[in-house]
Amino acid sequence: LNTCHLLLLLSRLQAKLVIRAAAKLAPSPVLNSVAAFLQEGLQTAANSNSAATAAAGSEATQAPQQQQALRRQLRQGHMALEAVVILLESVLPSLCDASIVTTAGLGEGLAALLQQLMAQRYREPLLVTLHARGLESFSKLIPLAPELLVPLLLASFECMAALQLEQSGQLPPPAKVTLQWKEDAMARLAMAKVMLNVAKEAPSAFLPHLEALVARIQQLWDAGQLREGE
């Protein structure tokens, strides 16, 4: 098992190296391919999220065949979005290089990719976690396009809000923590970290908005809509 896992990691690493090299050699065709792959993957993930949302709370009354079909659809959505995220994490460090963006004129195309990703709203926890990774992968774009920072922050807040708290965030966890509670908490935390990791890449872009950001966080905290650590 350890050997198989190591081989899988090595193959992924090699694939990332190949993708990054291709992005440097032919950035525009690579960006077009990424856009097509992103659109298809997001559609599959959205379908899975819709199915999970529609079935929420009715698992006990579903026939075994319905439960199996839902699990299959969720797996498809997870796999599709994870593939998108791995591709973005592989290719964006090269495509977001300032010289390549300028020379190849990639600014609008990269912004369109991010806007498409920001428009997604998921309720299923693993999809939210993967979505957060996808948003984070664009952190190197923000120094080149600081006008995208505010929409990214707003999207992060809205994605967190999609995983609603059942009680005030200042209250301790329930006496009996369910798996759903844990998964939702981890997904919310992953989305909260998007802002932190983007700030590390683009601190100067944050400065003009820092006061408003702190005020918004304080507002959510006072309303009990944030937990400790978020």
QUIFENPE-V334087 format. One record per run of one state. SS is the DSSP state (~ for helix, > for strand, _ for the rest). FROM is the first residue (numbers start at 0). LEN is the number of residues. If there is no record, write none. Layout:
BEGIN
ss: (SS,SS)
from: (FROM,FROM)
len: (LEN,LEN)
END
This chain:
BEGIN
ss: (_,~,_,~,_,~,_,~,_,~,_,~,_,~,_,~,_,~,_,~,_,~,_,~,_)
from: (0,1,25,26,55,58,61,63,95,97,104,106,118,124,136,138,142,147,162,178,201,202,207,209,222)
len: (1,24,1,29,3,3,2,32,2,7,2,12,6,12,2,4,5,15,16,23,1,5,2,13,8)
END
